[in-house]
Amino acid sequence: MGLLTFSTRLDVLCGRGPITNPQGPRAQGGQNTTAGRQPRPLDASGFGNWPSAAHPEQLTNLLQTIYQPGARISGINLTAEQFTAAYGPTEKDYQAIIAFAKARGLKVTGTHPNRTLLDVNGAVADIEKAFHVNMRFYQHPTHPRQFFAPDAEPSVELDTPLLAISGLDNFVVPHPLLRRAPKSSTQKLLPMAGSGSGGNYQGNDFRAAYVPGVSLTGAGQSVGLFELDGYVASDITSYNSEASLATATVTPVFIDGFNGSASLADGDEEVALDIDMVHSMAPGASILVYEGPPPPTAANTDTSPVTTTHVNDVLNRMATDNKRCN
């Protein structure tokens, strides 16, 4: 079985079942605003394929056994390579997906050692033909913008089963959720008993609130953070100093050619806050920051690049890094 993802950016998940497009306009209530195909090509710079497990029944049984309450199984610490060999997609299925993409004018831009993801790109016309869809514009039901999406669920002539195809739309565009308190706010939040200035909570205040009396600090463990932006190192240093925390052990892991530069558009501050919170709760843990390229800032444009491939590549790297990411 296999999973195919394509980016305009596109991603396809493989498995036994009907192919679906979870972000499709019909499911989301979008209204068609274009009678024909896209008036100009989308930026189809990349998408991916996800072959499904070679032995899905055995894998399901193993997971059910491991997570069964009271289960006592030891030695189930498979490396990424061992997991791929035992449960991952077969090389035959992976090559079948590659051949499928190339035969339909799509370009393979990246392969992955666990064979669960294949990065591909292609022109809209080739994507439409490969998946038997027409790409159209739709009015977003909750935002004042249009988004592109196929007019039907994709289908393929491929013996290797596919679970889903993502990246065929830009209905959802990743964006920071950072919220700033107004500087002029006169609202008094009680009890204001934190150790920070003005009674704000920081550092060890969070451990005292959520894990009081716990001596474990995360020493010897690693925590992986999924991010689509960089961060300013001095922000981490400043927080540690203000909160009286020891120096954090932070290792950036760059994905898809990203160099770690902070976008300075709220995203980098959100990354810094993630690091600060992990270090506050687990001051002894090592922090691995997996960073993909930031989403486009002009998210309202019709053909803004979709970051599906970056999301999948970051997640796949985290799952296969063998760095005891817990």
C-alpha positions as CSV (number, residue, x, y, z in Angstrom):
1,M,0.0,0.0,0.0
2,G,1.2,3.5,-0.5
3,L,0.5,7.1,0.2
4,L,0.9,9.9,-2.3
5,T,1.1,13.5,-1.6
6,F,1.2,16.3,-4.1
7,S,1.8,20.0,-3.6
8,T,0.5,22.8,-5.3
9,R,1.4,21.6,-2.7
10,L,-0.2,18.0,-2.6
11,D,-0.1,15.1,-0.3
12,V,-1.7,11.6,-0.7
13,L,-2.1,9.1,2.0
14,C,-2.2,5.5,1.0
15,G,-4.2,2.7,2.5
16,R,-7.2,0.5,1.9
17,G,-10.3,2.7,1.4
18,P,-11.7,5.5,-0.7
19,I,-9.5,8.4,-1.5
20,T,-10.6,11.6,0.2
21,N,-9.8,15.2,0.1
22,P,-10.5,16.3,3.7
23,Q,-10.3,20.0,2.9
24,G,-12.6,19.7,-0.1
25,P,-15.1,22.6,-0.8
26,R,-18.2,20.5,-0.5
27,A,-17.2,19.4,3.0
28,Q,-16.3,22.9,4.0
29,G,-19.3,24.7,2.5
30,G,-17.3,26.7,-0.1
31,Q,-19.2,28.2,-3.0
32,N,-17.9,27.8,-6.5
33,T,-16.9,31.2,-8.0
34,T,-15.4,30.0,-11.3
35,A,-17.1,28.1,-14.0
36,G,-13.9,26.7,-15.6
37,R,-10.5,25.6,-14.5
38,Q,-8.0,27.8,-12.8
39,P,-7.5,31.0,-14.9
40,R,-3.7,30.6,-14.4
41,P,-1.5,27.8,-13.1
42,L,-1.1,27.2,-9.4
43,D,2.3,27.1,-7.8
44,A,2.5,23.4,-7.8
45,S,5.9,23.3,-6.4
46,G,5.5,20.1,-4.3
47,F,3.3,17.4,-2.9
48,G,3.9,14.0,-1.4
49,N,2.9,10.4,-1.4
50,W,2.4,8.4,1.8
51,P,2.6,4.6,1.2
52,S,0.7,2.7,3.8
53,A,2.0,0.0,6.1
54,A,3.1,-3.3,4.6
55,H,1.5,-5.2,7.4
56,P,-1.3,-3.0,8.7
57,E,-3.0,-5.8,10.7
58,Q,0.1,-6.8,12.6
59,L,0.9,-3.1,13.3
60,T,-2.6,-2.5,14.6
61,N,-2.4,-5.5,16.8
62,L,1.0,-4.4,18.2
63,L,-0.2,-0.9,19.0
64,Q,-3.3,-2.2,20.6
65,T,-1.2,-4.6,22.8
66,I,1.2,-1.9,23.7
67,Y,-1.5,0.6,24.7
68,Q,-3.8,-1.8,26.4
69,P,-4.2,-0.8,30.1
70,G,-2.0,-3.0,32.3
71,A,0.1,-4.3,29.3
72,R,3.7,-5.2,30.2
73,I,5.7,-5.3,27.1
74,S,9.4,-4.5,27.1
75,G,11.9,-4.1,24.3
76,I,9.4,-2.4,21.9
77,N,11.9,0.4,21.1
78,L,12.3,0.1,17.3
79,T,14.5,2.4,15.4
80,A,13.1,4.1,12.3
81,E,14.9,1.7,10.2
82,Q,13.6,-1.3,12.1
83,F,10.1,0.0,12.0
84,T,10.3,0.6,8.2
85,A,11.6,-3.0,7.6
86,A,8.9,-4.5,9.8
87,Y,5.9,-2.4,9.1
88,G,6.7,0.3,6.6
89,P,5.6,0.5,2.9
90,T,7.5,-1.9,0.7
91,E,10.1,-0.7,-1.8
92,K,7.9,-2.1,-4.6
93,D,4.9,0.0,-3.5
94,Y,7.1,3.1,-3.2
95,Q,8.6,2.6,-6.7
96,A,5.0,2.1,-8.1
97,I,4.0,5.5,-6.7
98,I,7.1,7.1,-8.2
99,A,6.4,5.5,-11.5
100,F,2.8,6.7,-11.4
101,A,3.8,10.3,-10.7
102,K,6.5,10.4,-13.4
103,A,4.2,8.8,-16.0
104,R,1.8,11.6,-15.6
105,G,4.2,14.4,-16.0
106,L,4.8,15.0,-12.3
107,K,8.3,15.6,-11.0
108,V,9.7,13.8,-7.9
109,T,11.4,16.4,-5.8
110,G,12.2,14.4,-2.7
111,T,12.2,10.9,-1.3
112,H,12.3,9.7,2.3
113,P,14.1,6.7,3.8
114,N,11.0,5.3,5.5
115,R,9.2,5.3,2.2
116,T,6.1,6.9,3.7
117,L,6.4,10.2,1.9
118,L,7.2,11.2,-1.7
119,D,7.5,14.9,-2.6
120,V,6.3,15.7,-6.1
121,N,5.4,18.8,-8.0
122,G,3.6,19.5,-11.3
123,A,1.5,21.9,-13.4
124,V,-2.2,22.2,-12.6
125,A,-3.2,20.6,-15.9
126,D,-1.1,17.5,-15.1
127,I,-2.5,17.3,-11.6
128,E,-6.1,17.5,-12.9
129,K,-5.4,14.8,-15.4
130,A,-3.6,12.5,-12.9
131,F,-6.4,12.7,-10.3
132,H,-9.4,13.3,-12.6
133,V,-10.4,16.6,-11.1
134,N,-10.9,20.2,-12.1
135,M,-9.2,22.8,-10.0
136,R,-11.6,25.7,-9.2
137,F,-11.9,28.8,-7.0
138,Y,-14.4,28.9,-4.1
139,Q,-15.5,31.6,-1.8
140,H,-14.3,30.9,1.7
141,P,-17.3,30.4,4.1
142,T,-15.7,32.3,7.0
143,H,-12.9,34.5,5.6
144,P,-13.1,37.3,3.0
145,R,-11.0,35.4,0.4
146,Q,-11.1,32.8,-2.2
147,F,-9.4,29.4,-2.0
148,F,-8.7,26.8,-4.7
149,A,-9.8,23.2,-4.5
150,P,-10.8,20.3,-6.7
151,D,-14.4,20.0,-7.8
152,A,-14.6,16.3,-6.9
153,E,-12.8,13.7,-4.8
154,P,-9.6,12.6,-6.6
155,S,-9.3,9.1,-8.1
156,V,-6.3,7.3,-9.6
157,E,-5.5,4.3,-11.8
158,L,-3.1,2.7,-9.4
159,D,-3.0,-0.7,-7.8
160,T,-1.2,0.6,-4.8
161,P,-4.0,1.8,-2.4
162,L,-4.1,5.5,-1.4
163,L,-5.8,6.8,1.7
164,A,-6.0,10.5,0.9
165,I,-4.6,13.4,-1.1
166,S,-3.8,16.6,0.6
167,G,-2.3,19.8,-0.8
168,L,-5.0,20.1,-3.5
169,D,-6.4,23.2,-1.8
170,N,-5.5,26.2,0.3
171,F,-8.7,26.2,2.4
172,V,-6.5,26.3,5.5
173,V,-3.3,28.2,5.7
174,P,-1.1,27.7,8.8
175,H,-0.7,30.9,10.7
176,P,0.5,32.0,14.2
177,L,-2.1,32.1,17.0
178,L,-0.1,34.7,19.1
179,R,-2.3,37.1,20.9
180,R,-1.0,40.3,22.6
181,A,-2.5,41.9,25.6
182,P,-3.2,45.6,25.0
183,K,-0.6,47.8,26.7
184,S,-3.2,50.2,27.8
185,S,-5.4,47.5,29.4
186,T,-6.5,48.4,32.9
187,Q,-7.9,44.9,33.6
188,K,-6.6,43.4,36.8
189,L,-6.2,39.6,36.5
190,L,-6.1,37.9,39.9
191,P,-4.5,36.6,41.9
192,M,-1.4,38.0,40.2
193,A,0.8,35.7,42.3
194,G,3.4,34.8,39.7
195,S,7.1,35.5,40.2
196,G,7.3,37.7,37.1
197,S,6.9,41.5,37.0
198,G,3.4,42.6,37.9
199,G,2.7,39.1,39.3
200,N,2.9,37.5,35.8
201,Y,3.5,33.8,35.7
202,Q,6.8,32.5,34.3
203,G,9.4,29.7,34.6
204,N,9.0,27.6,37.7
205,D,5.5,29.0,38.4
206,F,4.2,26.6,35.8
207,R,5.7,23.6,37.5
208,A,4.4,24.7,40.8
209,A,0.9,25.0,39.3
210,Y,0.8,21.8,37.2
211,V,3.3,19.4,38.8
212,P,3.8,20.5,42.4
213,G,6.2,18.4,44.4
214,V,7.5,16.5,41.4
215,S,11.3,16.1,41.3
216,L,11.6,14.8,37.8
217,T,13.0,17.5,35.4
218,G,13.1,15.6,32.1
219,A,16.8,15.0,32.4
220,G,18.0,12.4,29.8
221,Q,14.8,13.0,27.7
222,S,14.2,15.0,24.6
223,V,11.2,17.0,23.5
224,G,10.5,17.7,19.8
225,L,8.7,20.9,18.7
226,F,6.9,21.2,15.4
227,E,7.4,24.7,14.0
228,L,7.0,26.6,10.7
229,D,9.3,29.5,11.6
230,G,12.6,30.2,13.2
231,Y,13.3,32.0,16.5
232,V,15.6,34.7,17.9
233,A,18.1,33.0,20.3
234,S,18.4,36.1,22.5
235,D,14.7,35.8,23.3
236,I,15.3,32.4,24.9
237,T,18.3,33.7,26.8
238,S,16.4,36.7,28.1
239,Y,13.5,34.6,29.3
240,N,15.8,32.2,31.1
241,S,17.5,35.1,32.8
242,E,14.3,36.8,33.8
243,A,12.7,33.5,35.0
244,S,15.9,32.4,36.8
245,L,16.1,29.2,34.7
246,A,19.3,27.4,33.7
247,T,20.5,27.7,30.1
248,A,18.2,25.6,27.9
249,T,19.6,22.9,25.7
250,V,18.0,23.8,22.3
251,T,19.0,22.2,19.0
252,P,17.4,23.5,15.8
253,V,16.7,21.0,13.0
254,F,16.1,22.6,9.6
255,I,13.8,21.1,7.1
256,D,13.3,21.7,3.3
257,G,16.2,24.1,3.0
258,F,15.0,26.5,5.7
259,N,17.9,28.3,7.4
260,G,16.2,29.2,10.7
261,S,15.8,32.9,10.0
262,A,13.0,34.3,12.2
263,S,10.2,35.8,10.1
264,L,9.6,38.6,12.7
265,A,5.9,38.2,11.9
266,D,4.6,36.8,15.2
267,G,5.6,33.2,14.1
268,D,9.1,33.5,15.6
269,E,7.7,34.7,18.9
270,E,5.3,31.7,19.0
271,V,8.3,29.4,18.5
272,A,10.2,31.1,21.3
273,L,7.2,30.8,23.6
274,D,7.0,27.0,22.8
275,I,10.6,26.7,23.8
276,D,10.1,28.7,26.9
277,M,7.2,26.6,28.1
278,V,8.9,23.3,27.5
279,H,12.0,24.6,29.3
280,S,9.8,25.8,32.2
281,M,8.0,22.5,32.6
282,A,11.0,20.3,31.9
283,P,14.2,22.3,32.7
284,G,16.4,19.2,32.4
285,A,15.2,18.0,29.0
286,S,16.9,18.6,25.6
287,I,14.7,20.5,23.2
288,L,14.8,19.7,19.4
289,V,13.1,22.4,17.4
290,Y,12.1,21.1,14.0
291,E,11.7,24.1,11.7
292,G,10.1,24.2,8.3
293,P,9.8,27.3,6.1
294,P,7.2,29.9,7.3
295,P,3.8,30.0,5.6
296,P,3.2,32.7,3.0
297,T,2.4,36.1,4.5
298,A,0.1,36.8,1.5
299,A,-2.3,34.1,2.4
300,N,-5.3,35.7,0.7
301,T,-3.8,35.5,-2.8
302,D,-5.3,32.9,-5.1
303,T,-2.1,31.1,-5.9
304,S,-0.2,31.4,-2.6
305,P,2.0,28.3,-2.1
306,V,0.4,25.7,0.2
307,T,2.7,24.5,2.9
308,T,1.4,20.9,2.9
309,T,4.7,19.5,1.9
310,H,6.6,21.4,4.5
311,V,4.2,20.2,7.2
312,N,4.5,16.6,6.1
313,D,8.3,16.8,5.8
314,V,8.7,18.2,9.3
315,L,6.4,15.6,10.8
316,N,8.1,12.8,8.9
317,R,11.5,14.0,10.0
318,M,10.4,14.1,13.6
319,A,9.0,10.6,13.4
320,T,12.2,9.1,11.9
321,D,15.0,11.1,13.6
322,N,15.9,8.4,16.2
323,K,16.7,11.2,18.7
324,R,14.4,10.0,21.6
325,C,11.8,12.6,20.8
326,N,9.1,12.0,23.5
